[in-house]
Amino acid sequence: MNVVEFIKEKKERFHQNNAEFRARIEPQFKNLSQILSKTIANTLNNPWISKINPFDEEEANQQQKPLVLVPAAAEMYKKLEAQLGEETFCGEWFTVEQSCIDQFADVTGDQQWIHTDPKRAAEESPFKSTIAHGFLTLALLPKLTDAVDDSNNPYPEAKMAVNYGLNQVRFPYPVKSGSRVRARSKLVGLTPMRKSIELVHEVSIEVENSKRLACVAETVLRLYF
């Protein structure tokens, strides 16, 4: 057998083995692909999955059609658009008492001594006082911005207002027990939808007699009409 015949024979065996390998493996891949496709389809069609975020339905419909706001939403959007970039609220001072901090510690289970032990905090803490939990300061946002005052609703035209979440939150400075805080709010984002409007506010929590802020948060609110 010369070199040419040897190479030719090896080439034929390679193609034969390759064909046999493909014949064995392709049905397995095909079956795996069918199982994967079926699993994904079943997951996406699962009614529980489809209800994870009931508000997404409006977003999906909005992408399919030209955006036309309902009259009440259009009127409110025009009004809010003129306020973009402006401070829209400045609240009253509120005292964060130790009793308030203790109640929050009981509810959340965060009993760290820097929050709940005034004597130890006075001796060991760099702040020489107990301080409010950062999340307590955040939780006070509805009260500090009057969002829970039914008698002073800033969006009476809306059928419902929903807290949609937060974009970002920072706690630059601690709130010592007994300190007074207040909120300032600025409208920084506005997104129209067919039956709703999404508002983004930058909320700053001031501490009395301090140049540093206790909290800066971007809140997301949706108004439904």
N, C-alpha and C positions, 0 to 999 in steps of 0.2 A: 504493500500500500504506500503510494507516494504522499507527499505533503498535501497536495491539492485534494486528493480523495479523503485524507484524514480530516482536514478542515471541513469538507463538505458533510462528512458523516456526523461530526460533532455538532454542526449547525442544524442538521435535520433532527438530531436527538434533542437539542435545546428547544426547538420549536415544538416538538412533540410533547416534551415535559411541560413546557409553558402552557400549552393548550390543555393538558390534563389538569394542571394546577388551577387554571382559570375556570375550568368546568366544575371543579370541586368548590372553589371559594365563592364564585359569583352568586349561586343560589343563597348562600349564607348571608352575603351582604344585602342581597335583595330582600330577604326575609327581615333582616335587621332594620333596613330602611323603612319597610312597611310598618313594622312595630313602632318605630320612632315616630313616623308620621301620624299613626293612629293615636299614639299617646299624646302628642302635641294637640291634635284636633280635639280629643276628649277633654284635655285640660282647659283649652280655650272656650269650649262649649259648656263647661261646667257652670251651672247657674250660680254656685257659690263664688267662683272666681269673678264672674261678671258683676257681682255686687260689691266687690271690694271697695270701689270708689263710685258711688252713684252719681257724683257730679261730673264724671268724665263723659257721660252720655251727651251732655250739652256741648262739650268741647269737640267731640267727634262729629256731631251734627253741624257744628259751626264750620268745620273744615270742609264739609261737603257742599255747603250752600253759601251764596254771598251773604255777608253779615248785614242784617237789618234788625236794629234794636226795636223792641216794643216801645210804644210812645213814652211810657213812664220812665223806662231805662234811658231812652235817648235824652229826655229832659234832664234827668239827674246827671248823666254823663257830661252834658254841656256845662252844667253848673260846677261840677267837680273839676273839669278840665281847667277852668279859670283859677283854681286853687293850687294847681300843681307847683311844687317847689316852695309853697308858703307854709308858715306855721299856722295850723288850724285850731290848736288847742293849747291852753296853759291851765293846769289844774290848781286846786287848793293844796295847802300843806297838810300832810298826814304824818302823825307821830307813830313810829314803829316801836311799840312798847315791848318789854321783855315777855309779857304774857302772850303777845302775838307770836313772838319767836318760839316760845315754849309750845304753843298750840300747833304750830307748823311742824315742830320736831316730833310731837306725838303722832300727828297724822302720817308723816313720811317715814318715821322711824330713824331719822337722822338726829341722834342725840349727842353728836360730837361736842366736847366740852367748850370749844370756842364759841358755840351758840348758846349752850344751856347752863354753864357754870360760871356765874359772874365773879365769884371769889377767885377761882383759879385763873380766869381770863385776866383779871386785874393784876395778878402776880406774874403770869407766864406769857400771856399773849402780847405780841408787839403793838396791838391796838389798845391795850390796857382796858379793854371792855369786851363784853360779848358782842357778837355781830350777827346780823340777820343772814340766813341762808341766801345764797344767790337766787335759788329758785323761789324763795319767798318773795324777794323783790320782783321777780318776774311774774309771780302769781298775783301780785298787787296791781298789775297793769290795768285790768278791767275797772277796778275801783278808782285808781288814780286818774284814769282817762274818762271817767263818768260813763263808761260803756254799759254799766249795769243800772243806770238811772232811767227808769221807764218814763219819768216825767220830763226828761230832757233828751228825747231821741233826736240825734242829728240827721237821721235818714227816715223821716216819717213816711215817705213815699214808697219805701221798700216793704214788701210783704214779710221778708225774713232776712236777717243778717246772720251769717255763719262765720265763725272763727276758722279760717282755712289753714292756719299754721304760722310758722315763723321762717324767715329767710336766714337770719343770723342773729346771734345774741352774744353780747359781751358784758362782763362785770368788771369795769376798770377800777372801782373803789368800793370798799366795804361800807355797809350801813351799820353803824354802831347802835346798840340798844338805846332807845330814848331819842334818837335822831328824828328830824322831820324831813320828809321827802315830798317831791311833787313831780308831775309828769308834764313834758312838753311834747307835742306831736306835730310832725310835718308830713304832708302828703308828697310822696316821692315816686309813686307809680300808679298807673291807671290803665286797666285793660277792659275794653268793652266786649260783651258777649250778647247773644240774642236776648236772653231773659235775665241776664245778671251783669254785674260790673265787679271787677276785682280791684280792690284798693290796697296799696302798700304804703304803710306809714312808718316813718322813722320816729320811734318813741325814745326820748331821753329822760332818765330819772335823775333829777337833781337832789343833792344833799345840801340842806341849809348850812350856810357858812363854809362851803367847800367849793373849790373851783373844779374839782374832778367829779365826773358823773358816776353814779352807782350802777347804772345799767344803760346800755344802748341796744335797742332791738328793732328789727324790721318785722312788723306784724302784717299779716295778709288777711284781709276781710273780704267776703263776698256778699254783695247785696242782690237779693232775688226779687223780681217784680212779677 
